[in-house]
Amino acid sequence: MGASTLYELSRRGVRALGIEQFAQGHDRGSSHGDSRIIREMYFEHPLYVPLVQRAYDLWHELEAESGKSLMAIDGGLMIGPPDGMVVAGTLRSAREHSIAHEVLSPDEVHRRYPAFEPQADLSAVVDPRAGYLDPEACTRAHIDLARQRGADVRYEEPVVLWCQACETGYACLGQAPPLCPECRSAEPNWTTRKPYKPSVNDAKFLRSIKICGEP
Ligand SMILES: Cc1cc2nc3c(=O)[nH]c(=O)nc-3n(C[C@H](O)[C@H](O)[C@H](O)COP(=O)(O)OP(=O)(O)OC[C@H]3O[C@@H](n4cnc5c(N)ncnc54)[C@H](O)[C@@H]3O)c2cc1C
């Protein structure tokens, strides 16, 4: 999300700064690895379908601009009980958005895709535009193109530091100050994780974020 936001901002001519707490290509978030599935007939809810359709366009644009192959579309097979969330949800999204699809019986699935032998009481839907993306290559392409347009990207810089003594959060670039500017604690115990205090609500935390470090 951060890399794509940086890319979109730089496309719009905005001078943007991207900040990441870990090194480039780290494996401590959600976007590392070799593949992430993309499905047009989103079974979770038909409301997502236009968002996914827009995402297909944007991934194609990114492939064209970067000259990299990022997305492989080879179709997806949704298998489950006919009235279960996956099959019923996929069909609902397909029908509400008039998306071409096929419903297969377990025998048809096995004939066409011999690796699968679904139980007799299951059903399957083919999503012809389903496929997968290379998430690390996508992030790299977003960052490289944003940088080419002048975006500044900094790694190993945590954005938000929390003072554990007074629970104040600071959007911080560069070194954390030795004293907490709020409570003046000389041992603020800076942490990147929001201190968990059930009595303090998120609104207070959000209001309390302050800026420190270099501008
Ligand atoms: C195993 C797995 C399989 C998945 N499979 C699919 C799939 O098939 N299809 C699909 O669509 N989705 C899938 N997802 C979900 C998808 O990968 C995530 O929704 C997506 O990668 C989230 O991207 P993100 O940018 O929001 O989060 P992240 O990639 O985690 O990026 C957030 C970044 O913010 C940085 N950060 C956090 N706090 C700070 C701070 N204070 N200062 C500086 N930096 C900070 C983190 O270090 C991290 O790099 C899967 C997720 C996982 C984990």
The ligand as an SDF file (V2000), in Angstrom:
LIG
                    3D

 53 58  0  0  0  0  0  0  0  0999 V2000
    0.6090  -15.2500    3.9810 C   0  0  0  0  0  0  0  0  0  0  0  0
   -0.2910  -14.2300    3.3080 C   0  0  0  0  0  0  0  0  0  0  0  0
   -0.9590  -14.5770    2.1580 C   0  0  0  0  0  0  0  0  0  0  0  0
   -1.7830  -13.6470    1.5320 C   0  0  0  0  0  0  0  0  0  0  0  0
   -2.4040  -13.9800    0.3570 N   0  0  0  0  0  0  0  0  0  0  0  0
   -3.0780  -13.0510   -0.3300 C   0  0  0  0  0  0  0  0  0  0  0  0
   -3.5760  -13.3230   -1.6300 C   0  0  0  0  0  0  0  0  0  0  0  0
   -3.4130  -14.4240   -2.1510 O   0  0  0  0  0  0  0  0  0  0  0  0
   -4.2210  -12.3320   -2.2920 N   0  0  0  0  0  0  0  0  0  0  0  0
   -4.4070  -11.0910   -1.7290 C   0  0  0  0  0  0  0  0  0  0  0  0
   -5.0070  -10.2070   -2.3880 O   0  0  0  0  0  0  0  0  0  0  0  0
   -3.9480  -10.7910   -0.4920 N   0  0  0  0  0  0  0  0  0  0  0  0
   -3.2780  -11.7330    0.1960 C   0  0  0  0  0  0  0  0  0  0  0  0
   -2.7520  -11.4300    1.4240 N   0  0  0  0  0  0  0  0  0  0  0  0
   -2.9730  -10.1040    1.9440 C   0  0  0  0  0  0  0  0  0  0  0  0
   -1.9920   -9.1180    1.3000 C   0  0  0  0  0  0  0  0  0  0  0  0
   -0.7210   -9.6980    1.1480 O   0  0  0  0  0  0  0  0  0  0  0  0
   -1.9340   -7.9100    2.2350 C   0  0  0  0  0  0  0  0  0  0  0  0
   -3.2370   -7.3800    2.3750 O   0  0  0  0  0  0  0  0  0  0  0  0
   -1.0250   -6.8250    1.6860 C   0  0  0  0  0  0  0  0  0  0  0  0
    0.2470   -7.3170    1.3740 O   0  0  0  0  0  0  0  0  0  0  0  0
   -0.9450   -5.7330    2.7430 C   0  0  0  0  0  0  0  0  0  0  0  0
   -0.0760   -4.7440    2.2850 O   0  0  0  0  0  0  0  0  0  0  0  0
    0.2130   -3.5220    3.2200 P   0  0  0  0  0  0  0  0  0  0  0  0
    1.0810   -2.5810    2.4520 O   0  0  0  0  0  0  0  0  0  0  0  0
   -1.0710   -3.0240    3.7900 O   0  0  0  0  0  0  0  0  0  0  0  0
    1.0060   -4.1450    4.4730 O   0  0  0  0  0  0  0  0  0  0  0  0
    2.5510   -4.5290    4.5790 P   0  0  0  0  0  0  0  0  0  0  0  0
    3.0750   -5.1650    3.3480 O   0  0  0  0  0  0  0  0  0  0  0  0
    2.6930   -5.2800    5.8560 O   0  0  0  0  0  0  0  0  0  0  0  0
    3.2410   -3.1070    4.6570 O   0  0  0  0  0  0  0  0  0  0  0  0
    3.1610   -2.2880    5.8040 C   0  0  0  0  0  0  0  0  0  0  0  0
    4.5560   -1.7200    5.9650 C   0  0  0  0  0  0  0  0  0  0  0  0
    4.5050   -0.6740    6.9310 O   0  0  0  0  0  0  0  0  0  0  0  0
    5.6970   -0.7670    7.6800 C   0  0  0  0  0  0  0  0  0  0  0  0
    5.4540   -0.0870    8.9610 N   0  0  0  0  0  0  0  0  0  0  0  0
    4.5380   -0.4350    9.9100 C   0  0  0  0  0  0  0  0  0  0  0  0
    4.6200    0.4180   10.9580 N   0  0  0  0  0  0  0  0  0  0  0  0
    5.5910    1.3030   10.6670 C   0  0  0  0  0  0  0  0  0  0  0  0
    6.1370    2.4230   11.3520 C   0  0  0  0  0  0  0  0  0  0  0  0
    5.7080    2.8080   12.5640 N   0  0  0  0  0  0  0  0  0  0  0  0
    7.1200    3.1150   10.7510 N   0  0  0  0  0  0  0  0  0  0  0  0
    7.5790    2.7670    9.4990 C   0  0  0  0  0  0  0  0  0  0  0  0
    7.1020    1.7070    8.8030 N   0  0  0  0  0  0  0  0  0  0  0  0
    6.1220    1.0000    9.3800 C   0  0  0  0  0  0  0  0  0  0  0  0
    5.9180   -2.2590    7.8500 C   0  0  0  0  0  0  0  0  0  0  0  0
    7.2430   -2.5640    8.2030 O   0  0  0  0  0  0  0  0  0  0  0  0
    5.5460   -2.7850    6.4750 C   0  0  0  0  0  0  0  0  0  0  0  0
    6.6570   -2.8580    5.5850 O   0  0  0  0  0  0  0  0  0  0  0  0
   -1.9510  -12.3550    2.0830 C   0  0  0  0  0  0  0  0  0  0  0  0
   -1.2620  -12.0080    3.2610 C   0  0  0  0  0  0  0  0  0  0  0  0
   -0.4410  -12.9300    3.8580 C   0  0  0  0  0  0  0  0  0  0  0  0
    0.3060  -12.5390    5.1040 C   0  0  0  0  0  0  0  0  0  0  0  0
  1  2  1  0
  2  3  1  0
  2 52  2  0
  3  4  2  0
  4  5  1  0
  4 50  1  0
  5  6  2  0
  6  7  1  0
  6 13  1  0
  7  8  2  0
  7  9  1  0
  9 10  1  0
 10 11  2  0
 10 12  1  0
 12 13  2  0
 13 14  1  0
 14 15  1  0
 14 50  1  0
 15 16  1  0
 16 17  1  0
 16 18  1  0
 18 19  1  0
 18 20  1  0
 20 21  1  0
 20 22  1  0
 22 23  1  0
 23 24  1  0
 24 25  2  0
 24 26  1  0
 24 27  1  0
 27 28  1  0
 28 29  2  0
 28 30  1  0
 28 31  1  0
 31 32  1  0
 32 33  1  0
 33 34  1  0
 33 48  1  0
 34 35  1  0
 35 36  1  0
 35 46  1  0
 36 37  1  0
 36 45  1  0
 37 38  2  0
 38 39  1  0
 39 40  1  0
 39 45  2  0
 40 41  1  0
 40 42  2  0
 42 43  1  0
 43 44  2  0
 44 45  1  0
 46 47  1  0
 46 48  1  0
 48 49  1  0
 50 51  2  0
 51 52  1  0
 52 53  1  0
M  END
$$$$
